[in-house]
Amino acid sequence: MQRIRVALDGGVGTITLNRPEVRNALDGETVVELETAFTELGATARAIVVEGAGDHFCAGADLRHVQRAREDPELMSAFIAAITGAFDAIERCPVPVVAAVQGFALAGGFELMQACDLVLVADTAVIGDQHANFGLIPGGGGSQRLPRLVGRQRALGLLLTGDRLSPAEAVAWGLALRVVPAATLRSEAAALARRLAALSRSGLSRMKRLVDGGASLPLDRAIALETEVFMEHMGDPDVAEGLAAFGERRRPAFDGAS
Protein backbone atom coordinates (compact mmCIF):
# COMPACT_ATOMS: atom_id res chain seq x y z
CA MET A 1 0.00 0.00 0.00
CA GLN A 2 1.21 3.50 -0.85
CA ARG A 3 -1.04 5.77 1.22
CA ILE A 4 -1.76 3.55 4.23
CA ARG A 5 0.64 1.85 6.65
CA VAL A 6 -0.54 -1.38 8.27
CA ALA A 7 1.05 -3.20 11.22
CA LEU A 8 0.06 -6.08 13.48
CA ASP A 9 1.72 -6.67 16.84
CA GLY A 10 0.45 -9.02 19.52
CA GLY A 11 -3.11 -8.96 18.24
CA VAL A 12 -3.22 -5.16 17.96
CA GLY A 13 -3.44 -3.80 14.44
CA THR A 14 -2.46 -0.26 13.53
CA ILE A 15 -3.70 1.48 10.41
CA THR A 16 -1.98 4.79 9.69
CA LEU A 17 -3.07 7.31 7.11
CA ASN A 18 0.28 8.10 5.55
CA ARG A 19 -0.03 11.40 3.69
CA PRO A 20 1.33 13.84 6.27
CA GLU A 21 2.33 16.33 3.57
CA VAL A 22 -1.42 17.01 2.97
CA ARG A 23 -2.54 16.46 6.57
CA ASN A 24 -3.63 12.93 5.62
CA ALA A 25 -6.33 14.16 3.25
CA LEU A 26 -8.37 11.46 1.55
CA ASP A 27 -8.14 10.87 -2.17
CA GLY A 28 -9.49 7.95 -4.19
CA GLU A 29 -6.50 5.67 -3.70
CA THR A 30 -6.36 6.35 0.04
CA VAL A 31 -9.95 5.33 0.72
CA VAL A 32 -9.65 2.20 -1.42
CA GLU A 33 -6.54 1.20 0.56
CA LEU A 34 -8.34 2.05 3.82
CA GLU A 35 -11.20 -0.33 3.05
CA THR A 36 -8.76 -3.09 2.09
CA ALA A 37 -6.72 -2.56 5.26
CA PHE A 38 -9.74 -2.82 7.56
CA THR A 39 -11.16 -5.83 5.75
CA GLU A 40 -7.88 -7.73 5.88
CA LEU A 41 -6.73 -6.70 9.35
CA GLY A 42 -10.19 -7.21 10.84
CA ALA A 43 -9.91 -10.90 10.02
CA THR A 44 -6.78 -11.40 12.13
CA ALA A 45 -6.42 -8.61 14.69
CA ARG A 46 -8.18 -8.46 18.05
CA ALA A 47 -8.30 -4.66 18.16
CA ILE A 48 -7.29 -1.94 15.71
CA VAL A 49 -5.96 1.60 16.14
CA VAL A 50 -6.47 4.08 13.30
CA GLU A 51 -4.31 7.18 13.31
CA GLY A 52 -2.70 9.75 11.06
CA ALA A 53 1.00 10.10 10.32
CA GLY A 54 2.62 13.32 11.46
CA ASP A 55 0.70 15.98 13.35
CA HIS A 56 -2.84 15.42 12.05
CA PHE A 57 -5.50 12.72 12.02
CA CYS A 58 -7.22 13.67 8.76
CA ALA A 59 -8.06 17.09 7.32
CA GLY A 60 -10.85 15.67 5.14
CA ALA A 61 -11.13 14.94 1.46
CA ASP A 62 -8.27 16.01 -0.76
CA LEU A 63 -9.92 18.98 -2.48
CA ARG A 64 -7.57 18.70 -5.45
CA HIS A 65 -9.03 15.25 -6.07
CA VAL A 66 -12.56 16.57 -5.48
CA GLN A 67 -11.99 19.35 -8.01
CA ARG A 68 -10.86 16.85 -10.66
CA ALA A 69 -13.69 14.46 -9.84
CA ARG A 70 -16.29 17.25 -10.04
CA GLU A 71 -15.61 17.45 -13.76
CA ASP A 72 -15.93 13.68 -14.20
CA PRO A 73 -19.19 12.24 -12.78
CA GLU A 74 -17.91 8.68 -13.02
CA LEU A 75 -14.79 9.54 -11.04
CA MET A 76 -16.86 11.39 -8.44
CA SER A 77 -19.28 8.49 -8.11
CA ALA A 78 -16.38 6.07 -7.67
CA PHE A 79 -14.79 8.34 -5.04
CA ILE A 80 -17.95 8.61 -2.95
CA ALA A 81 -18.57 4.87 -3.27
CA ALA A 82 -15.02 4.23 -2.07
CA ILE A 83 -15.42 6.55 0.93
CA THR A 84 -18.70 4.88 1.83
CA GLY A 85 -17.11 1.45 1.46
CA ALA A 86 -14.14 2.39 3.64
CA PHE A 87 -16.21 3.87 6.46
CA ASP A 88 -18.70 0.98 6.30
CA ALA A 89 -15.75 -1.44 6.57
CA ILE A 90 -14.73 0.30 9.79
CA GLU A 91 -18.24 -0.02 11.23
CA ARG A 92 -18.52 -3.65 10.13
CA CYS A 93 -15.07 -4.54 11.44
CA PRO A 94 -15.60 -7.44 13.87
CA VAL A 95 -13.08 -6.09 16.39
CA PRO A 96 -13.01 -2.78 18.28
CA VAL A 97 -11.58 0.18 16.36
CA VAL A 98 -9.86 2.88 18.39
CA ALA A 99 -9.29 6.27 16.74
CA ALA A 100 -6.29 8.30 17.93
CA VAL A 101 -7.26 11.83 16.92
CA GLN A 102 -4.63 14.53 16.90
CA GLY A 103 -4.43 17.81 15.02
CA PHE A 104 -7.14 18.24 12.40
CA ALA A 105 -10.16 15.93 12.26
CA LEU A 106 -12.25 17.98 9.85
CA ALA A 107 -14.98 17.26 7.29
CA GLY A 108 -14.13 13.80 5.91
CA GLY A 109 -11.72 13.30 8.81
CA PHE A 110 -14.56 14.06 11.21
CA GLU A 111 -16.71 11.54 9.32
CA LEU A 112 -13.93 8.95 9.64
CA MET A 113 -13.79 9.60 13.38
CA GLN A 114 -17.57 9.03 13.64
CA ALA A 115 -17.25 5.58 12.05
CA CYS A 116 -14.85 4.33 14.76
CA ASP A 117 -15.91 2.60 17.98
CA LEU A 118 -13.81 4.37 20.61
CA VAL A 119 -12.18 7.75 20.10
CA LEU A 120 -9.32 9.28 22.05
CA VAL A 121 -8.75 12.95 21.25
CA ALA A 122 -5.60 14.90 21.93
CA ASP A 123 -6.05 18.03 24.00
CA THR A 124 -4.89 20.04 20.98
CA ALA A 125 -7.21 18.39 18.42
CA VAL A 126 -9.32 20.53 16.08
CA ILE A 127 -12.63 18.82 15.32
CA GLY A 128 -15.58 19.73 13.13
CA ASP A 129 -17.52 19.50 9.89
CA GLN A 130 -16.35 22.23 7.54
CA HIS A 131 -18.33 21.37 4.42
CA ALA A 132 -20.67 24.36 4.76
CA ASN A 133 -17.74 26.76 4.85
CA PHE A 134 -16.87 25.81 1.27
CA GLY A 135 -20.35 25.35 -0.18
CA LEU A 136 -20.12 21.57 0.13
CA ILE A 137 -22.18 18.92 1.89
CA PRO A 138 -21.07 15.67 3.57
CA GLY A 139 -20.42 12.71 1.31
CA GLY A 140 -18.93 10.29 3.83
CA GLY A 141 -21.98 9.66 5.96
CA GLY A 142 -21.70 12.71 8.21
CA SER A 143 -25.28 13.89 7.66
CA GLN A 144 -26.50 10.48 8.83
CA ARG A 145 -24.07 9.29 11.49
CA LEU A 146 -23.75 12.62 13.27
CA PRO A 147 -27.47 13.04 14.17
CA ARG A 148 -27.52 9.47 15.45
CA LEU A 149 -24.55 10.24 17.69
CA VAL A 150 -25.42 13.71 19.02
CA GLY A 151 -29.06 14.40 18.10
CA ARG A 152 -30.64 16.59 15.42
CA GLN A 153 -30.04 20.02 16.97
CA ARG A 154 -26.37 19.55 17.69
CA ALA A 155 -25.77 17.82 14.37
CA LEU A 156 -27.45 20.59 12.38
CA GLY A 157 -25.64 23.18 14.45
CA LEU A 158 -22.29 21.71 13.42
CA LEU A 159 -23.24 20.93 9.83
CA LEU A 160 -24.92 24.23 8.98
CA THR A 161 -22.44 26.57 10.65
CA GLY A 162 -19.15 24.74 10.10
CA ASP A 163 -18.30 25.45 13.74
CA ARG A 164 -15.52 23.51 15.41
CA LEU A 165 -15.70 21.47 18.61
CA SER A 166 -13.15 21.54 21.38
CA PRO A 167 -11.82 18.17 22.52
CA ALA A 168 -13.78 18.53 25.78
CA GLU A 169 -16.99 19.24 23.84
CA ALA A 170 -16.40 16.16 21.69
CA VAL A 171 -16.35 14.07 24.87
CA ALA A 172 -19.36 15.84 26.38
CA TRP A 173 -21.37 15.29 23.19
CA GLY A 174 -20.54 11.58 23.03
CA LEU A 175 -18.22 11.80 20.03
CA ALA A 176 -15.12 10.76 21.96
CA LEU A 177 -14.30 8.62 24.98
CA ARG A 178 -11.78 10.94 26.61
CA VAL A 179 -9.24 13.71 26.10
CA VAL A 180 -5.57 12.85 26.57
CA PRO A 181 -2.38 14.90 26.34
CA ALA A 182 -1.13 15.14 22.77
CA ALA A 183 2.27 13.82 23.84
CA THR A 184 0.77 10.54 25.08
CA LEU A 185 -2.07 10.07 22.58
CA ARG A 186 -0.47 7.27 20.56
CA SER A 187 0.74 5.36 23.61
CA GLU A 188 -2.64 5.63 25.33
CA ALA A 189 -4.48 4.49 22.19
CA ALA A 190 -2.12 1.53 21.89
CA ALA A 191 -2.60 0.68 25.58
CA LEU A 192 -6.39 0.75 25.19
CA ALA A 193 -6.15 -1.50 22.14
CA ARG A 194 -3.90 -3.95 24.00
CA ARG A 195 -6.42 -4.07 26.84
CA LEU A 196 -9.19 -4.89 24.37
CA ALA A 197 -7.02 -7.45 22.59
CA ALA A 198 -6.64 -9.38 25.84
CA LEU A 199 -10.40 -9.91 26.09
CA SER A 200 -12.70 -12.33 24.28
CA ARG A 201 -12.68 -11.50 20.56
CA SER A 202 -16.01 -13.20 20.03
CA GLY A 203 -17.56 -11.48 23.03
CA LEU A 204 -16.50 -8.01 21.95
CA SER A 205 -17.57 -8.71 18.38
CA ARG A 206 -21.05 -9.74 19.49
CA MET A 207 -21.34 -6.67 21.73
CA LYS A 208 -20.53 -4.46 18.73
CA ARG A 209 -23.13 -6.35 16.73
CA LEU A 210 -25.76 -5.78 19.40
CA VAL A 211 -25.09 -2.08 19.93
CA ASP A 212 -24.97 -1.31 16.22
CA GLY A 213 -27.72 -3.67 15.14
CA GLY A 214 -30.14 -2.75 17.90
CA ALA A 215 -29.79 1.03 17.60
CA SER A 216 -32.27 1.29 14.73
CA LEU A 217 -34.79 -1.19 16.16
CA PRO A 218 -37.75 -0.64 18.48
CA LEU A 219 -36.77 -1.53 22.04
CA ASP A 220 -38.74 -4.78 22.16
CA ARG A 221 -37.09 -6.05 18.97
CA ALA A 222 -33.68 -4.89 20.17
CA ILE A 223 -34.13 -6.80 23.43
CA ALA A 224 -35.18 -9.86 21.43
CA LEU A 225 -32.00 -9.50 19.38
CA GLU A 226 -29.95 -9.33 22.56
CA THR A 227 -31.60 -12.50 23.86
CA GLU A 228 -30.92 -14.31 20.58
CA VAL A 229 -27.26 -13.29 20.48
CA PHE A 230 -26.84 -14.01 24.20
CA MET A 231 -28.05 -17.57 23.73
CA GLU A 232 -25.76 -17.97 20.73
CA HIS A 233 -22.82 -16.68 22.75
CA MET A 234 -23.39 -19.09 25.65
CA GLY A 235 -22.01 -21.88 23.48
CA ASP A 236 -18.76 -20.02 22.82
CA PRO A 237 -15.56 -21.53 24.29
CA ASP A 238 -14.59 -18.12 25.69
CA VAL A 239 -17.66 -18.22 27.94
CA ALA A 240 -16.56 -21.53 29.40
CA GLU A 241 -13.05 -20.14 29.94
CA GLY A 242 -14.35 -16.94 31.54
CA LEU A 243 -16.61 -18.78 33.97
CA ALA A 244 -13.84 -21.25 34.86
CA ALA A 245 -11.40 -18.40 35.47
CA PHE A 246 -13.91 -16.65 37.73
CA GLY A 247 -14.40 -19.81 39.78
CA GLU A 248 -10.66 -20.41 40.02
CA ARG A 249 -9.88 -16.75 40.79
CA ARG A 250 -7.49 -16.32 37.88
CA ARG A 251 -7.26 -14.20 34.77
CA PRO A 252 -9.04 -15.74 31.78
CA ALA A 253 -6.87 -17.05 28.96
CA PHE A 254 -9.12 -16.43 25.98
CA ASP A 255 -8.40 -18.22 22.73
CA GLY A 256 -5.75 -16.35 20.80
CA ALA A 257 -5.59 -13.41 23.22
CA SER A 258 -2.31 -11.55 23.53
N, C-alpha and C positions, 0 to 999 in steps of 0.2 A: 504494500500500500504506500502511496506517495503522500497523502494528506492526513493520514491517521496513523498513530503509533499504537500498537497493541502489545500488551505484556500479560503474562500469567505467572503468578508466584504464590505457591502454597494455597491454591484455591481462590485467590483474589486476582481478578482481572483488572487491568487498567487500560482504558481507552482514552487516548490523548489527541485532541484536535491539534494538528501540527502545522498551523499556518500563522505563526506569531507575527510575521511581517505585516499581516492585514488583520491583526487582532482576532485571528481564528474565524474569520468570516466564512460563511458557507457558500460554496459554489456547487455546481452539479456533480463534479467528481467527489467532492468531500462528502456529500450526503449519501451517495451510492456506497462509498467506502464505509461510512458510519453504519448503514444498515447491515452490510456484510459483517462488520466487526461484531455487532451485537448478536446477530444470528449465530455466528460461529462460536463466539466466546460464551454465549449463554448456554450452549450445550455442554460445556466442560467446567466453567467456573462455578463457584459457590456464592460469590458476590462480585460486583463490578463497580469500579470507580470511573466516572467520566470527568475529564478535566480539560483545560486548555493549556497549551504550551506557552511559556513566557508569562506575561503579566495579566493576561485577560482570559476569561472563560470563552466568550463568543460574542462578537459585536453585531451579530445578525447575518443576514444574507449579504453576499458580496454584490454590491450594487453595480459593479462593472458587469458582472454576469447577468444581473437582472436587466440592465440596459440592453445588452445584446439579445437576451431572450425576449424582451418586449417586442422586438421587431421580427420575431420568429415564433409564431404561436405553437408550433410543434415543440420547439426547444423549451418554451415556457411551460407547456403542459407537462413535459418530461421532468422539468426541474421541480415543479410543485408535487408531482407524483412521487419523486424521489425523496423530497422532504417528508411528505406524509408517510412514506414507507419506512424511513429511518426512525421517525418519532414513534410510529406504531410499533416498530421492532423493540424500541426501548420499553414501551408499556407492556408488550407481550413477553418480554424477557422473563424466563421462569425464575430468575434469581434476583435478589434486591440490587437496585442500581442507586449508587450514591453519587450525587453531583457535588463537586468541589468548585464552588463559584468564587472566582476572584476577578478583580477589575470589572470590565464591562460584561454584563449579561443583558443585552438589549435586543428588542425586536425578535428576530429568529433565535437569538441566544436565550432570550427570556422564554420563548416557546419551548426550546430544548430543555431548559431547566424545569418547566412545568411537566414534562413527560417523565421525569425521573421520580424515583420513589422517596428518597430521603435527600435533603439538600442542606449542605453546610455552606454558609456564606461568610466570606472574609469581612472583617469590619470596615474594609475600604471598598467593598463591592459597589458597583453602580448598576441598578436594576430597573428595568422598565420596558414598556412597549412604545417604540418611537415611530411606528408606522404613520400615525396621523400627522406628525411633524413634517413629513415629506410627501403628503398626499397619497399615501399607500394604505392598504389594509392588510391584516394578517393573512398569511397563506400557509402557515405551519401549524394550524390548529388553535391559535391563541384566542380567537373569538369564541371557541367552544370549550376548551379546557379551562380557561381563566374564570368564566362565570361559575363553573362547577366547583372550582377551588375556593373562590372568595365571595361569590354572590354577584348578582346582577349590578347593583349600584357601584360596588368597588371596581368590578371589571370594566364597566362602561366609563367610570371615572378615569381609569388608567388608559383605556383604549382611545377615548375621544380626546383627551387632553395631551397625551404623550408625556404625562408627568412621570417622574422617577420615584422609586421607593428607596428608602434607606434600608440597610440590612436589618435593623431592628423592626421596621415596619413589615418587611417580608416575613419575619418570624411571627409577628403579631397577627398577620393576615392569614397565616397557615400556608405560606408559600415556601417556607424553609423550616428546618428543624431547630437550628441554633446558629448564632453568630460566633465566630472564632477569630482569634488574631490572624491577620494575613500571614504572618511569619510561620504559623503552625498549621495552616489550612490543609496542606497536602498530607502532613503526618497524621493529623486528626481524622481526615477522610480515610486514609489507609487503615488506621486503627479501628475505626468503625466497621470498615469492610472485613477486616480480619475477625472481629467479634462476630459478625454475621456468618462468616464462612465456617466458624466453629460449631454452628447450630445445625439443626436438621434441614438439609436442602429441600426435602419434600415437604416438610412442615411449613417452611417459609414460602415456598412456591404456592402451596394451597391457600395460605393466608392472603397472599397477593391476589390470587384468583377470586377469593371471596370478597375482599374489599372492592376490587375493581368490577367484578361481575355483579355484585349486589347493589352497587351505587345507583343504578338506573332502574331498579326494580321496586315495586311496592314492598313495604316492610314484610308483609306476610310471605310473599314469594322469596324475598331475600333470606328470611329465617328458614324457609324450607330448603333453600339452596345450602345454607350453612349446615343444616342437619344432614343433608345428602353427602356433602363433602366430608363432614365429620365422621360419618359412618364409613366412608371410603378410607379415610385416613387411619382409622383404628386398626386396619389390617397391615399398616406399614411397619417394616422392621424397626424404624427409628422410634416408633411408639413403644415397642417392647423394650428397646434399649433404654429409653428415657425413664420408663416406669421401674425397670430393674435398677438403674442407677440411683433413682430416688430412694428405693427400698434399701439399697446397700450404702447409701450416703457417700456416693462418689460422683465425679463429673461424668456425664454421658460421653461415650465414644461413638458418635454417629458415623454411619457408613461414609467413608471418603472425606470426613472432616479434617481440616488442617489443625 
